[in-house]
Amino acid sequence: MRRRIELHRNGIARLAVWDHGPRGTLVAVDTVEYAPGRLADVFGDSRRPTVLLWHGMQTDARAAFGPLAGMLSDRGAAVVAPDWNSHADDGGRADLLGSLDFTRDFAGPGNGIVLVGWSMGGCAAAGLTLNPARFDAALVHTVCLAGAFMAPDPLSGQAPTDALSDGRAGTPFTLLHGLADDAVPVSASREFAAALGRVGWPVELVELDADHGSIAGADYDPVADRYGPGTSEEALRVAGEVATRISALIGH
Protein backbone atom coordinates (compact mmCIF):
# COMPACT_ATOMS: atom_id res chain seq x y z
CA MET A 1 0.00 0.00 0.00
CA ARG A 2 1.33 3.50 -0.89
CA ARG A 3 -0.10 6.77 0.39
CA ARG A 4 0.55 10.46 -0.28
CA ILE A 5 -0.91 12.62 2.46
CA GLU A 6 -1.73 16.33 2.16
CA LEU A 7 -3.19 18.23 5.13
CA HIS A 8 -5.85 20.75 4.15
CA ARG A 9 -6.59 23.87 6.14
CA ASN A 10 -9.87 22.40 7.33
CA GLY A 11 -7.98 19.58 9.03
CA ILE A 12 -9.08 16.87 6.60
CA ALA A 13 -6.31 14.61 5.38
CA ARG A 14 -6.51 13.63 1.74
CA LEU A 15 -4.98 10.30 0.87
CA ALA A 16 -4.37 10.85 -2.80
CA VAL A 17 -2.98 7.43 -3.64
CA TRP A 18 -4.01 3.90 -2.63
CA ASP A 19 -2.32 1.01 -4.39
CA HIS A 20 -4.49 -2.00 -3.61
CA GLY A 21 -3.24 -4.69 -5.91
CA PRO A 22 -0.86 -5.94 -8.57
CA ARG A 23 -2.80 -4.07 -11.25
CA GLY A 24 -1.62 -0.82 -9.66
CA THR A 25 -5.12 0.64 -9.53
CA LEU A 26 -5.08 4.07 -7.87
CA VAL A 27 -8.04 5.32 -5.86
CA ALA A 28 -8.46 8.79 -4.33
CA VAL A 29 -9.45 8.70 -0.67
CA ASP A 30 -10.52 11.37 1.80
CA THR A 31 -10.01 10.74 5.49
CA VAL A 32 -12.60 12.68 7.47
CA GLU A 33 -13.92 12.94 11.00
CA TYR A 34 -17.40 11.43 11.09
CA ALA A 35 -17.56 12.41 14.77
CA PRO A 36 -15.06 14.27 16.96
CA GLY A 37 -11.82 12.31 16.90
CA ARG A 38 -13.34 9.41 14.94
CA LEU A 39 -12.06 8.81 11.41
CA ALA A 40 -13.49 7.33 8.24
CA ASP A 41 -12.04 6.82 4.77
CA VAL A 42 -14.35 8.00 1.99
CA PHE A 43 -13.88 6.65 -1.54
CA GLY A 44 -15.70 8.32 -4.44
CA ASP A 45 -18.42 10.93 -4.22
CA SER A 46 -22.03 11.03 -3.14
CA ARG A 47 -23.40 10.96 -6.69
CA ARG A 48 -22.66 7.23 -6.67
CA PRO A 49 -24.57 4.51 -4.80
CA THR A 50 -23.17 4.40 -1.27
CA VAL A 51 -21.71 1.44 0.63
CA LEU A 52 -20.97 1.64 4.37
CA LEU A 53 -18.31 -0.81 5.60
CA TRP A 54 -18.15 -1.83 9.26
CA HIS A 55 -15.00 -3.75 10.21
CA GLY A 56 -14.86 -6.36 12.97
CA MET A 57 -14.02 -6.41 16.69
CA GLN A 58 -10.44 -5.23 16.17
CA THR A 59 -10.32 -1.59 17.29
CA ASP A 60 -10.02 1.11 14.62
CA ALA A 61 -9.34 -1.28 11.74
CA ARG A 62 -10.75 0.65 8.79
CA ALA A 63 -7.44 0.27 6.93
CA ALA A 64 -8.03 -3.49 6.67
CA PHE A 65 -10.91 -2.73 4.32
CA GLY A 66 -8.66 -0.75 1.95
CA PRO A 67 -8.45 -3.30 -0.88
CA LEU A 68 -12.17 -4.14 -0.81
CA ALA A 69 -13.15 -0.47 -0.58
CA GLY A 70 -10.89 0.38 -3.50
CA MET A 71 -12.35 -2.41 -5.62
CA LEU A 72 -15.89 -1.29 -4.81
CA SER A 73 -14.95 2.25 -5.82
CA ASP A 74 -13.51 0.90 -9.07
CA ARG A 75 -16.89 -0.72 -9.72
CA GLY A 76 -18.84 2.51 -9.31
CA ALA A 77 -19.69 2.74 -5.61
CA ALA A 78 -19.03 5.49 -3.12
CA VAL A 79 -17.64 3.87 0.02
CA VAL A 80 -17.46 4.99 3.64
CA ALA A 81 -15.14 2.89 5.83
CA PRO A 82 -15.14 4.15 9.44
CA ASP A 83 -13.12 3.18 12.46
CA TRP A 84 -15.11 1.93 15.43
CA ASN A 85 -14.12 0.67 18.86
CA SER A 86 -15.83 -2.48 20.08
CA HIS A 87 -13.89 -2.19 23.34
CA ALA A 88 -15.39 1.18 24.29
CA ASP A 89 -17.65 1.32 27.33
CA ASP A 90 -20.72 1.22 25.07
CA GLY A 91 -19.34 -1.62 22.93
CA GLY A 92 -18.89 0.70 19.95
CA ARG A 93 -22.55 1.72 19.70
CA ALA A 94 -21.86 5.46 19.46
CA ASP A 95 -19.21 4.94 16.78
CA LEU A 96 -21.45 2.71 14.70
CA LEU A 97 -24.46 5.02 14.88
CA GLY A 98 -22.28 8.08 14.32
CA SER A 99 -20.85 6.56 11.16
CA LEU A 100 -24.37 5.69 10.02
CA ASP A 101 -25.49 9.30 10.55
CA PHE A 102 -22.47 10.55 8.62
CA THR A 103 -23.11 8.13 5.76
CA ARG A 104 -26.80 9.01 5.63
CA ASP A 105 -25.89 12.70 5.28
CA PHE A 106 -23.21 11.86 2.71
CA ALA A 107 -25.60 9.83 0.55
CA GLY A 108 -28.28 12.52 0.69
CA PRO A 109 -32.04 12.42 1.26
CA GLY A 110 -33.90 9.49 -0.22
CA ASN A 111 -30.77 7.56 -1.18
CA GLY A 112 -30.50 4.14 0.40
CA ILE A 113 -27.30 2.61 1.71
CA VAL A 114 -25.82 -0.84 1.22
CA LEU A 115 -24.48 -1.85 4.64
CA VAL A 116 -21.57 -4.30 4.73
CA GLY A 117 -20.33 -5.69 8.04
CA TRP A 118 -17.45 -8.06 8.72
CA SER A 119 -17.38 -10.43 11.71
CA MET A 120 -18.61 -8.41 14.74
CA GLY A 121 -19.40 -5.63 12.28
CA GLY A 122 -21.61 -8.14 10.49
CA CYS A 123 -23.40 -8.88 13.75
CA ALA A 124 -23.93 -5.13 14.25
CA ALA A 125 -25.18 -4.80 10.68
CA ALA A 126 -27.68 -7.59 11.31
CA GLY A 127 -28.89 -5.92 14.50
CA LEU A 128 -29.42 -2.64 12.66
CA THR A 129 -31.18 -4.29 9.74
CA LEU A 130 -33.58 -6.19 11.96
CA ASN A 131 -34.48 -3.01 13.89
CA PRO A 132 -34.72 -0.34 11.16
CA ALA A 133 -37.32 1.87 12.87
CA ARG A 134 -35.34 1.95 16.11
CA PHE A 135 -32.24 3.23 14.35
CA ASP A 136 -33.84 5.22 11.51
CA ALA A 137 -31.92 3.20 8.94
CA ALA A 138 -32.68 3.48 5.23
CA LEU A 139 -30.94 0.40 3.87
CA VAL A 140 -31.39 -1.17 0.44
CA HIS A 141 -29.36 -4.31 1.21
CA THR A 142 -27.22 -5.73 3.99
CA VAL A 143 -24.15 -7.89 3.35
CA CYS A 144 -22.54 -9.78 6.23
CA LEU A 145 -19.01 -11.11 5.78
CA ALA A 146 -18.38 -13.95 8.24
CA GLY A 147 -20.95 -12.44 10.58
CA ALA A 148 -20.48 -13.29 14.26
CA PHE A 149 -24.20 -13.83 14.77
CA MET A 150 -23.72 -15.94 17.90
CA ALA A 151 -22.64 -12.81 19.82
CA PRO A 152 -24.84 -9.98 21.12
CA ASP A 153 -24.90 -7.19 18.57
CA PRO A 154 -23.15 -3.99 19.73
CA LEU A 155 -26.20 -1.81 19.06
CA SER A 156 -28.87 -3.57 21.10
CA GLY A 157 -26.85 -5.91 23.31
CA GLN A 158 -29.06 -8.79 22.16
CA ALA A 159 -28.57 -11.67 19.76
CA PRO A 160 -29.72 -10.56 16.29
CA THR A 161 -32.24 -13.39 16.08
CA ASP A 162 -34.06 -12.01 19.15
CA ALA A 163 -35.55 -9.35 16.86
CA LEU A 164 -37.08 -11.88 14.45
CA SER A 165 -40.82 -12.51 14.32
CA ASP A 166 -43.18 -14.05 11.80
CA GLY A 167 -44.44 -11.80 9.03
CA ARG A 168 -41.96 -8.95 9.63
CA ALA A 169 -39.59 -9.12 6.69
CA GLY A 170 -37.44 -6.19 5.64
CA THR A 171 -34.14 -5.31 3.96
CA PRO A 172 -32.68 -8.37 2.17
CA PHE A 173 -29.54 -10.02 3.48
CA THR A 174 -26.62 -11.54 1.61
CA LEU A 175 -24.41 -13.65 3.86
CA LEU A 176 -20.90 -14.41 2.57
CA HIS A 177 -18.78 -16.82 4.60
CA GLY A 178 -15.47 -18.57 4.02
CA LEU A 179 -15.36 -22.34 4.27
CA ALA A 180 -11.84 -22.10 5.76
CA ASP A 181 -12.86 -19.61 8.47
CA ASP A 182 -11.36 -20.76 11.79
CA ALA A 183 -12.44 -17.66 13.75
CA VAL A 184 -16.20 -17.60 13.08
CA PRO A 185 -17.42 -20.99 11.83
CA VAL A 186 -19.55 -21.07 8.70
CA SER A 187 -22.27 -22.66 10.81
CA ALA A 188 -22.94 -19.19 12.28
CA SER A 189 -24.12 -17.94 8.88
CA ARG A 190 -25.94 -21.17 8.09
CA GLU A 191 -27.91 -20.99 11.34
CA PHE A 192 -28.66 -17.27 10.92
CA ALA A 193 -29.83 -17.83 7.34
CA ALA A 194 -32.10 -20.64 8.53
CA ALA A 195 -33.57 -18.41 11.25
CA LEU A 196 -34.25 -15.66 8.71
CA GLY A 197 -35.81 -18.15 6.32
CA ARG A 198 -38.18 -19.48 8.96
CA VAL A 199 -39.84 -16.08 9.33
CA GLY A 200 -39.79 -15.29 5.59
CA TRP A 201 -36.99 -12.69 5.71
CA PRO A 202 -35.21 -12.57 2.32
CA VAL A 203 -31.71 -14.00 2.59
CA GLU A 204 -29.02 -15.50 0.35
CA LEU A 205 -26.13 -17.50 1.80
CA VAL A 206 -22.98 -17.91 -0.30
CA GLU A 207 -20.07 -20.01 0.96
CA LEU A 208 -16.73 -19.07 -0.57
CA ASP A 209 -13.23 -20.50 -0.73
CA ALA A 210 -11.93 -18.03 1.85
CA ASP A 211 -10.84 -17.63 5.47
CA HIS A 212 -11.81 -15.05 8.09
CA GLY A 213 -9.50 -12.36 6.73
CA SER A 214 -9.68 -12.90 2.99
CA ILE A 215 -13.50 -12.73 3.01
CA ALA A 216 -12.98 -9.00 3.70
CA GLY A 217 -9.86 -8.58 1.56
CA ALA A 218 -7.60 -8.62 4.63
CA ASP A 219 -4.52 -10.55 5.73
CA TYR A 220 -3.78 -11.58 9.31
CA ASP A 221 -0.42 -10.61 10.82
CA PRO A 222 0.30 -13.12 13.63
CA VAL A 223 3.14 -11.00 15.03
CA ALA A 224 0.99 -7.89 15.43
CA ASP A 225 -2.11 -10.01 16.08
CA ARG A 226 -4.06 -7.75 13.74
CA TYR A 227 -5.74 -7.85 10.37
CA GLY A 228 -4.41 -5.42 7.79
CA PRO A 229 -5.04 -4.55 4.14
CA GLY A 230 -4.60 -7.70 2.11
CA THR A 231 -1.63 -8.04 -0.20
CA SER A 232 -1.70 -11.82 -0.65
CA GLU A 233 -3.02 -13.40 -3.82
CA GLU A 234 -5.81 -15.08 -1.87
CA ALA A 235 -6.99 -11.90 -0.13
CA LEU A 236 -7.09 -9.94 -3.37
CA ARG A 237 -8.81 -12.77 -5.24
CA VAL A 238 -11.54 -13.08 -2.64
CA ALA A 239 -11.89 -9.31 -2.33
CA GLY A 240 -12.49 -9.14 -6.06
CA GLU A 241 -15.22 -11.76 -5.86
CA VAL A 242 -16.86 -10.07 -2.88
CA ALA A 243 -16.66 -6.65 -4.55
CA THR A 244 -18.30 -8.04 -7.68
CA ARG A 245 -21.16 -9.51 -5.64
CA ILE A 246 -21.70 -6.28 -3.71
CA SER A 247 -21.53 -4.09 -6.81
CA ALA A 248 -24.22 -6.25 -8.43
CA LEU A 249 -26.55 -5.21 -5.61
CA ILE A 250 -26.19 -1.56 -6.63
CA GLY A 251 -26.57 -2.26 -10.33
CA HIS A 252 -22.90 -2.07 -11.34
Sequence and secondary structure as in RCSB ss.txt:
>XXXX:A:sequence
MRRRIELHRNGIARLAVWDHGPRGTLVAVDTVEYAPGRLADVFGDSRRPTVLLWHGMQTDARAAFGPLAGMLSDR
GAAVVAPDWNSHADDGGRADLLGSLDFTRDFAGPGNGIVLVGWSMGGCAAAGLTLNPARFDAALVHTVCLAGAFM
APDPLSGQAPTDALSDGRAGTPFTLLHGLADDAVPVSASREFAAALGRVGWPVELVELDADHGSIAGADYDPVAD
RYGPGTSEEALRVAGEVATRISALIGH
>XXXX:A:secstr
    EEE TTS EEE   B STT  B  EEEEEEETTEEEEEES TTS EEEEE  SSTT GGGGHHHHHHHHHT
T EEEEE   TTSTTTTHHHHHHHHHHHHHHH TT  EEEEEETHHHHHHHHHHT HHHHT  EEEEEEES  TT
S  TTTSS GGGG  TT   S EEEEEETT SSS HHHHHHHHHHHHHTT  EEEEEES  TTGGGTEEEETTTT
EEEE  SHHHHHHHHHHHHHHHHHTT 
